[in-house]
Amino acid sequence: MSTRRLSVVVTRRLPKRVEDRMAELFDVTLGPDDRPMTRAELMEAMRTADVLVPNLRDRIDTGLLAQAGPNLRLIANYGAGVDHIDVATCRERGILVSNTPDVVTDDTADMTMALILSVTRRIPEGLSMMQGAGFEGWSPNMMLGGRIAGRRLGILGMGRIGQAVARRANAFGMQVHYHNRRRLREETEKDLGATYWESLDQMVSRMDVLTVNCPHTPSTFHLLNARRLKLMKPEAVIVNTSRGEVIDENALARMLKSGDLAGAGLDVFDHEGGSGTELKGLSNVVLLPHMGSATREGRAEMGEKVIINIKTFADGHRPPDQVFPAML
């Protein structure tokens, strides 16, 4: 690599300490305000930069990559998921892709449990009652929810976050079940107290709570479609802190409105710009604005990983968090 400072374009504003450190090491271009780049702005950035630092709102597809300049050799994603980046085309064009795995595992798992409790114990309804004029004192039948201890939890996707959810669920006394592309090792299953289901249909039909912790890929798009959602028990609850595209949101909304499903807690949506339109206003639904990984610690650690990936690349080595198409 040349000794000149790398030209790095960051598509969204990051925590200040991350931006300051980047400015010390690289020739950094930051947006003047915190908004998503337009496609034209992304194209211009890719024509001029050595390194692009995008996030999940930036769709780096084949068309954009075809316009990339000769200097673009690294896309250092700010985030663990890379389904918005055409990694295979990047590889063909000699552009490396890195991400920021591991740092948001605990934060996202915490939010998963928070949503499970919020839906089953009707916490937002209670909050609304207290903020309004609906609370007139305790009564035996008021705001009855459900106990989660003893309930069957089905985890769809048993990677880092899924396993972190399993550990937390064990502490709450839940029975842990899972479906995954590959079965875990026997010792890992034993450590997590988890039961493997080869058939997703069979697992879905027997769970009290289903949590989505798998990535969005072509094979997981609407994996929980109308047919599969109808397999769930009417008293079951579904939670998603992973990717909205895994659930057919319209089918989910119909079932929640009709009472064919007891409740849902969603932090991600099929179309994030028009998030949860069909779900808003339903008393059995908890909606959050994609905040599962939103901790100060997590955001800073993500930035530190981005910096390490870029600095390692600048020193002529492979970024430690390089992503390969075969990993998707």
N, C-alpha and C positions, 0 to 999 in steps of 0.2 A: 504493500500500500504506500501511497505518497505520504510525505510528512505534512502536507497541507491539512488544515482543519476540514473535516467533513461538513458538507452542507446538509443540514437536517431540517426537514419541514415537519412540524407537529400540527395535526389537523384540528385539535381542540385544546383549550387551556388545561394545564395540569396543575397539581399542587405547586405552590410557589417555590418551595425548596427543591422540587424536581426540576422546574424550569431554570432556576438559578444554577444548579449543578450542570445542567445541559449546556447553558451559556458559557460556563467556564471551560468546557471540554470541546464544544463543537460550534460551528457557525449555524446558529439556530434561527429559524423563522417561525414565529408564533402568530396566530391570528389576532387581529386587533380586538376582537370580541369573542365571547364563548358561544359560538354557533356552529352547526355542521357546515363543512365546506360544500359548495355546489360542485356538480360534476365538472364544470369548466375549471373551477379552482383546483380540484384534485388533479385534473389532467395537466394543468400548468405546473403544479408542484412536482408531479412525476416526471415532467420533461426536464426539470432543472436540478432536482435534488440528488444527492448521493444516497440519502436515507430518508424514507418516509415513515412517520410514526402515526398510523391511523388508529381508529377505535371501531367498535362494533357498528357504529352508524355509517361508516364509510364502506361502500360496496366496491371492492377492487376486483372488477371482472375482466374478461378477456379483452373487451373493447378498450378499457382504460390502459391495460397493460400493453396493448399494441401501440399506444401513444407514448410510452415511457421513453425517457431520454437514455442515452448510452451510459450515463453516470449512475443511474439508479441500480444499486446492487444489493440493497437490503430494505425489506419492509419489516420494521420492528414494531409489531402490534402491541398496543397498550390494552392488554386483556388476554385471557386464556383462550377463549373461543376464536377460531379463525374461519368459521363458516362463511364469513363475508368476504373472504379473500380466495381467489382462484389459485390455490397453492400449486396445482399441477402445471398451470401455464407459467407461473413464476419460475418454477424449476426448469421448464423448457427454455425460458429466456435468460437463465443464469442469474435470477434474482433470488436471494435467500429470504426466507421468512422466519421470524422468531416470534415468540409469544411470552406471556408471563404466567406460567402455571404455578400452582400450589398456594400462592399468597392469599387467595380469597376463599380457600377451602372452608376454613372455620367460620368465616363471616357468612357465607352462603348457607352453610349447614345450620347456623344459628337462626337465620331468617326462615329456613324451612320449618324448624320446630316452632318458631314464633307464629307462623301462619297456621300450622296444625292446631295450636292452642287457641289462636284467635277465632278460627272457624268453629271448632268443637265446643268451645266455652263461650262463644257469642260475645267476645270482648268488644268489638266495635259497636254492637247494639247497646251494650251496657254504657259505653262511653257516650253514645248519642243520647241515651236516656238522661245521663247525669248532666250533660251540657244543655239539655232542653228542660222541660218542666214535667217530665214523665215519671220521675221517681218520687213516690209518696211514702216510702218505707218498705221494709222487708216483708215478704210473704212467702209461704212455703212453695208455691208454684211459679214464682216469678223468675224469668230468665233462665229456665232450666237448659243446661247444655249436656254434654256427654263426657264421661270419664275416659281418658286415653289409656290408662293402665289396663293391660290385658287385651287391648285391641290389636288386630293384625295390621301391621304396616307393610305395604308392598313398595319396594324401591325400584323404580325403573331406571337402570343405569347405576352400576356399582363401582364407579371409579373413585377418585379421591373424595369428592363431595358426597357421593352416595354412602361411602364407608363412614365418613364423619357423621352423616345423618344417622346411620345405624347405631353408632356408639351413643349418641345422644338419646335415641329412642329407647335403647336398652336401659338407660338410667331412669327413664320415665315408666319402665315396666311394660313396654310394648313388645309384641312378638314380631320379630324382624324377618321378612321374606324379601326375595329380590329376583329380578330377571335382568340378565346382562348378556351382551354378545358372546362373552366367554365366561365360563364358570370360574369362580375364584378357587384358589388352592384350598385343600381341605383344612389346613391349619388356620387360614384366614377366616374361612366360614365359622370355624369353631370359636375363634377369638371374637368374632362379631355376633355370635349366636344367631347366624343367619341361615335360612332355608332357601335353597335354590329352586327356581321353577324354570324348566326348559320351555314350557308353553306360556307365553304372555297371556293368552286368552284365559287359561285356567287360573293363573295368578290373579288377574284383574277381577275375575268373577267371585273370588273368595276373600278379598281384602276389605277391611273397614276404612282404611286410609291408604291412598295411593299418592306417592310423591314422585315427580318427574325430575330426574337428575342426570339425564343423558344429553349429549350434544345434538345440535341440529345438523343432519346430513341428509342427502337424498333418501336414504333408507329409513330415516326417522321422521320425515315430513308427514304430519298428520298420522303418526303411528297410533295415536289414540283417536281414531276416527269414530263416526257415529255408530258403526256396528260394534266396535270394541267398547265404547263408552256404555252402550246398552247392556253389556255383560255385567257391569258393576251393580252392586246391591243398592237399592233405593236409599238406604241409610248411610251409604259410603260418602267419603269426602275425598276430594282430589286437590293436590297442591302442586304448583309449578314454580320453581325458582331457577329453571335452566334456560330453555328457549321456548318462546310462545308457539313457534311453528310445529312443535311436536303434538299439540292438541288441536283438533278441529274446533275452533272457538265457537262457531255458530251452532254446531251440534251440542256442545257443552251448554251453551246458553239455553237452548230449547229444553234440555233435560232438567236444568236447574229451575226454569220457570214452571215446568209441568210437575215438579216434585219427584221426578224419576231419579234424582240425585240429591243428597241432603245438603251439600255445600261445596264451596271451592275457595281456595286461597291462591291468588295469582300475583306474581311479581313481574311476569313477562307476558307478552301478548303476540298474537298472530301478526298483527299490523300495528307496530308500536306508535306510529303517528296518530292513529285513531283508536288508541288503546281501550279495549274492553267496552266498546260502545253498546253492545247488546247486553252487557252484564251490569252496567251501572244502575244503581237504584235497587238491586236485588238484596233483600235482607240476609240471604244465606251465602253471600259472596263477600270476600275481603279482597280489595284491589290495592296494590301498591305500585308506585312509579319506578319500577326496575331499580330497587335500592338494596338488593340482596348482598352486594359486595361493597356497599357504600359506608365504609368506615374510614376514618382519617388514616389509621395505620395501614389498612389494605391499599388505599390509593397511593400512599407514599411508597410502599413496598413494590407495587406494580411499576411505578416510575423508576425505582432503583434497578429493577430487573431490566427495564428497557435500556437504561444507561449502560449496564454491564454488557448487554448483548451488542450494543453499538460500539462500545469501547473495545470489546474483544474482537469484533469484526475489523475495527480500525487498526488494530495491532496485527492483522493478518491471520487471525485464527477463526475457526468456526464458532458462531455464537452458541453459548451453552444451551440456549432454549430454542435451537433451530427446529422448525417443523418440517416434516416430510409428508408428501402425499399419502404414503402407505400408512401413516399414523391416523388418518382421518376415517 
